[in-house]
Amino acid sequence: MASAATVRRQIELSLEAKFPSALSPAARTVREVASTGVEAADRILEGGLPVGAISEIVGPACSGRTTLVLSFVAQRTAEGSVCAWVDVQDALDPESAAANGVPLKQLLWVRCQNHLKSAQSIQRVRAHQPQQHGLHSRVGKPWTRLDQALRATDLLLQAGGFAAIVLDLGDTEAEHGTRIPLATWFRFRQAADRTRCSLVLLGKAAFAQSSAALALTCSPLRAEAAGGTVLRGFTAELEKEKQRFAPGMAGKKKGPASAWSAGAAWNPELKRRA
């Protein structure tokens, strides 16, 4: 009795003329990427962050993670595109964003509120519109900041038209981020692929797991001071944890690492460099 390999070979030979490599898997395609504006990051990412996929950039405070993402947004908006920043803890400084080259007119800033502010807003609406019965059932219980951010991100992804959407979970504790259902990340991944949007997750830890096409870790190395008192810039390290569709990454636990430097907004002499 012929083996399975022999039967497979016979079928391939019979179909070779009409359907070349009929039973052979298609070669893995290289995903489109967009530059981050940081040479060191683009070098280890082989061009930049993936388009139409989820990228996670994680690290502690003062690790350069936000500066790197602002640089990426600046690159996308410089091309005439519109981006969005979903700010869970209302931590984005617009002046710093502008200093990093982001035109604020091309950035949609979604600022989430806490329970108290949401409850006060509901009470004001009720006080000014007592004649509208059923308002309480329509408004319901105030959402948490994280709930607001996830719902806003979902709406923006489904709407389309954004070259990049940043979900800023930088100050969100890991125990809260890990409670986000995997179905949410899967839905975000599908929507990002359909709308060709780069969804960037910014946080202390990685939450999207298998739905993320890229995971990049930022670590602080040293700060640069002028005169011992004035901060001139900082140097951070980038390490690629995983990257799909990248040649040579199969079987590797971690990718390459690289250091990069960025100057303070008030010190234009220092530019981002590898």
MOGIJO-V411687 format. One record per residue. N is the residue number from 0. OMEGA is omega in whole degrees, -180 to 180 (NA if undefined). D_CENTER is the distance of its C-alpha to the mean C-alpha in Angstrom with 2 decimals. Layout:
n->N omega->OMEGA d_center->D_CENTER
n->N omega->OMEGA d_center->D_CENTER
//
This chain:
n->0 omega->-177 d_center->54.16
n->1 omega->179 d_center->51.47
n->2 omega->180 d_center->48.26
n->3 omega->179 d_center->44.87
n->4 omega->179 d_center->44.00
n->5 omega->179 d_center->47.25
n->6 omega->178 d_center->46.68
n->7 omega->-179 d_center->43.17
n->8 omega->179 d_center->44.60
n->9 omega->179 d_center->47.37
n->10 omega->179 d_center->45.04
n->11 omega->179 d_center->42.86
n->12 omega->-180 d_center->46.05
n->13 omega->-179 d_center->47.32
n->14 omega->-173 d_center->44.13
n->15 omega->-177 d_center->43.42
n->16 omega->-177 d_center->45.22
n->17 omega->-177 d_center->43.53
n->18 omega->-180 d_center->40.09
n->19 omega->178 d_center->39.09
n->20 omega->-176 d_center->37.11
n->21 omega->-178 d_center->37.26
n->22 omega->-179 d_center->36.36
n->23 omega->179 d_center->34.01
n->24 omega->179 d_center->30.25
n->25 omega->179 d_center->28.40
n->26 omega->180 d_center->26.70
n->27 omega->-179 d_center->22.96
n->28 omega->179 d_center->21.39
n->29 omega->-177 d_center->19.03
n->30 omega->176 d_center->15.68
n->31 omega->-179 d_center->15.13
n->32 omega->177 d_center->12.89
n->33 omega->-176 d_center->12.32
n->34 omega->176 d_center->13.41
n->35 omega->-175 d_center->11.65
n->36 omega->178 d_center->15.10
n->37 omega->-174 d_center->15.75
n->38 omega->-179 d_center->18.33
n->39 omega->179 d_center->18.00
n->40 omega->180 d_center->14.33
n->41 omega->-178 d_center->15.16
n->42 omega->-178 d_center->18.21
n->43 omega->178 d_center->16.87
n->44 omega->179 d_center->14.05
n->45 omega->174 d_center->16.92
n->46 omega->-179 d_center->15.78
n->47 omega->-179 d_center->12.10
n->48 omega->-177 d_center->8.67
n->49 omega->177 d_center->9.59
n->50 omega->-180 d_center->10.39
n->51 omega->-178 d_center->10.68
n->52 omega->179 d_center->8.51
n->53 omega->174 d_center->5.68
n->54 omega->177 d_center->4.34
n->55 omega->177 d_center->5.13
n->56 omega->-172 d_center->6.62
n->57 omega->179 d_center->9.65
n->58 omega->178 d_center->13.04
n->59 omega->176 d_center->15.83
n->60 omega->179 d_center->16.63
n->61 omega->178 d_center->17.78
n->62 omega->-180 d_center->15.99
n->63 omega->-177 d_center->14.44
n->64 omega->-178 d_center->10.79
n->65 omega->178 d_center->10.82
n->66 omega->179 d_center->13.06
n->67 omega->-179 d_center->10.97
n->68 omega->176 d_center->8.05
n->69 omega->177 d_center->11.10
n->70 omega->178 d_center->12.63
n->71 omega->178 d_center->10.04
n->72 omega->178 d_center->10.43
n->73 omega->178 d_center->14.10
n->74 omega->-179 d_center->14.37
n->75 omega->180 d_center->13.20
n->76 omega->177 d_center->15.47
n->77 omega->178 d_center->18.19
n->78 omega->-179 d_center->18.46
n->79 omega->-178 d_center->19.40
n->80 omega->177 d_center->16.31
n->81 omega->-180 d_center->15.10
n->82 omega->179 d_center->11.68
n->83 omega->179 d_center->10.95
n->84 omega->179 d_center->9.99
n->85 omega->-169 d_center->10.63
n->86 omega->-175 d_center->12.41
n->87 omega->-175 d_center->13.68
n->88 omega->180 d_center->16.24
n->89 omega->-174 d_center->16.98
n->90 omega->-177 d_center->16.30
n->91 omega->175 d_center->15.07
n->92 omega->-177 d_center->18.02
n->93 omega->178 d_center->18.52
n->94 omega->177 d_center->21.06
n->95 omega->178 d_center->18.78
n->96 omega->179 d_center->16.25
n->97 omega->179 d_center->19.33
n->98 omega->177 d_center->20.63
n->99 omega->174 d_center->17.60
n->100 omega->-179 d_center->18.42
n->101 omega->174 d_center->16.38
n->102 omega->-173 d_center->18.97
n->103 omega->178 d_center->18.73
n->104 omega->180 d_center->20.54
n->105 omega->-180 d_center->17.64
n->106 omega->174 d_center->15.07
n->107 omega->-177 d_center->15.21
n->108 omega->179 d_center->14.98
n->109 omega->-176 d_center->15.10
n->110 omega->-178 d_center->16.93
n->111 omega->-179 d_center->17.66
n->112 omega->179 d_center->21.21
n->113 omega->-177 d_center->22.97
n->114 omega->-174 d_center->25.78
n->115 omega->-179 d_center->28.54
n->116 omega->180 d_center->27.35
n->117 omega->180 d_center->26.69
n->118 omega->179 d_center->30.12
n->119 omega->178 d_center->31.81
n->120 omega->179 d_center->30.43
n->121 omega->-180 d_center->31.77
n->122 omega->178 d_center->35.10
n->123 omega->179 d_center->35.41
n->124 omega->180 d_center->34.89
n->125 omega->-177 d_center->37.50
n->126 omega->-178 d_center->39.93
n->127 omega->-178 d_center->39.85
n->128 omega->-178 d_center->39.89
n->129 omega->-177 d_center->42.33
n->130 omega->-178 d_center->43.70
n->131 omega->180 d_center->40.58
n->132 omega->178 d_center->41.23
n->133 omega->-179 d_center->38.54
n->134 omega->-178 d_center->35.84
n->135 omega->-179 d_center->35.11
n->136 omega->179 d_center->34.44
n->137 omega->-179 d_center->32.10
n->138 omega->179 d_center->30.10
n->139 omega->-179 d_center->30.24
n->140 omega->179 d_center->28.85
n->141 omega->179 d_center->26.22
n->142 omega->172 d_center->22.69
n->143 omega->179 d_center->20.94
n->144 omega->-178 d_center->18.06
n->145 omega->177 d_center->15.68
n->146 omega->179 d_center->17.46
n->147 omega->-177 d_center->17.18
n->148 omega->-179 d_center->13.42
n->149 omega->179 d_center->13.08
n->150 omega->179 d_center->15.85
n->151 omega->178 d_center->14.56
n->152 omega->179 d_center->11.20
n->153 omega->-180 d_center->13.55
n->154 omega->-179 d_center->15.90
n->155 omega->179 d_center->13.64
n->156 omega->-179 d_center->12.39
n->157 omega->-179 d_center->16.06
n->158 omega->-179 d_center->17.39
n->159 omega->178 d_center->15.65
n->160 omega->-180 d_center->16.19
n->161 omega->177 d_center->12.80
n->162 omega->180 d_center->11.54
n->163 omega->174 d_center->8.02
n->164 omega->179 d_center->6.89
n->165 omega->173 d_center->5.26
n->166 omega->-174 d_center->6.35
n->167 omega->176 d_center->8.22
n->168 omega->-172 d_center->9.96
n->169 omega->-179 d_center->11.37
n->170 omega->179 d_center->14.90
n->171 omega->-179 d_center->14.76
n->172 omega->-176 d_center->17.18
n->173 omega->-177 d_center->16.58
n->174 omega->177 d_center->19.40
n->175 omega->-179 d_center->17.82
n->176 omega->-179 d_center->14.38
n->177 omega->178 d_center->16.28
n->178 omega->179 d_center->18.27
n->179 omega->-176 d_center->15.63
n->180 omega->178 d_center->17.26
n->181 omega->178 d_center->16.08
n->182 omega->178 d_center->17.18
n->183 omega->180 d_center->14.50
n->184 omega->179 d_center->11.68
n->185 omega->178 d_center->14.05
n->186 omega->177 d_center->14.58
n->187 omega->-180 d_center->10.97
n->188 omega->180 d_center->10.92
n->189 omega->-179 d_center->14.26
n->190 omega->179 d_center->13.51
n->191 omega->179 d_center->10.61
n->192 omega->-178 d_center->13.16
n->193 omega->-177 d_center->15.94
n->194 omega->-179 d_center->14.68
n->195 omega->-179 d_center->13.14
n->196 omega->174 d_center->9.92
n->197 omega->178 d_center->6.66
n->198 omega->-177 d_center->4.24
n->199 omega->177 d_center->0.71
n->200 omega->-177 d_center->3.38
n->201 omega->-177 d_center->5.99
n->202 omega->178 d_center->9.34
n->203 omega->-177 d_center->12.66
n->204 omega->179 d_center->12.40
n->205 omega->-177 d_center->10.65
n->206 omega->-173 d_center->11.16
n->207 omega->177 d_center->10.08
n->208 omega->-173 d_center->12.74
n->209 omega->180 d_center->14.03
n->210 omega->-179 d_center->11.64
n->211 omega->176 d_center->8.91
n->212 omega->-177 d_center->10.02
n->213 omega->173 d_center->8.95
n->214 omega->-177 d_center->9.28
n->215 omega->-179 d_center->10.03
n->216 omega->177 d_center->12.32
n->217 omega->179 d_center->13.56
n->218 omega->178 d_center->17.19
n->219 omega->177 d_center->19.54
n->220 omega->-179 d_center->22.69
n->221 omega->176 d_center->24.89
n->222 omega->179 d_center->25.37
n->223 omega->-177 d_center->27.58
n->224 omega->175 d_center->30.24
n->225 omega->-179 d_center->32.97
n->226 omega->177 d_center->36.32
n->227 omega->-176 d_center->34.96
n->228 omega->-174 d_center->33.69
n->229 omega->179 d_center->31.23
n->230 omega->179 d_center->27.67
n->231 omega->-178 d_center->27.18
n->232 omega->-180 d_center->23.84
n->233 omega->176 d_center->22.23
n->234 omega->-178 d_center->21.49
n->235 omega->179 d_center->18.66
n->236 omega->177 d_center->18.06
n->237 omega->177 d_center->15.15
n->238 omega->-180 d_center->15.55
n->239 omega->-180 d_center->14.04
n->240 omega->178 d_center->14.43
n->241 omega->177 d_center->13.99
n->242 omega->177 d_center->13.31
n->243 omega->177 d_center->14.73
n->244 omega->179 d_center->17.07
n->245 omega->179 d_center->17.79
n->246 omega->176 d_center->21.53
n->247 omega->-179 d_center->22.98
n->248 omega->-177 d_center->20.27
n->249 omega->178 d_center->22.32
n->250 omega->180 d_center->24.05
n->251 omega->179 d_center->22.34
n->252 omega->179 d_center->20.98
n->253 omega->180 d_center->19.07
n->254 omega->-179 d_center->18.29
n->255 omega->178 d_center->19.53
n->256 omega->180 d_center->18.96
n->257 omega->178 d_center->19.49
n->258 omega->177 d_center->20.24
n->259 omega->-177 d_center->19.40
n->260 omega->177 d_center->20.79
n->261 omega->180 d_center->20.06
n->262 omega->177 d_center->22.75
n->263 omega->-177 d_center->23.06
n->264 omega->-179 d_center->22.88
n->265 omega->-179 d_center->26.67
n->266 omega->-176 d_center->27.37
n->267 omega->-179 d_center->26.75
n->268 omega->179 d_center->28.72
n->269 omega->177 d_center->25.92
n->270 omega->178 d_center->23.15
n->271 omega->-178 d_center->20.13
n->272 omega->179 d_center->21.76
n->273 omega->NA d_center->21.59
//
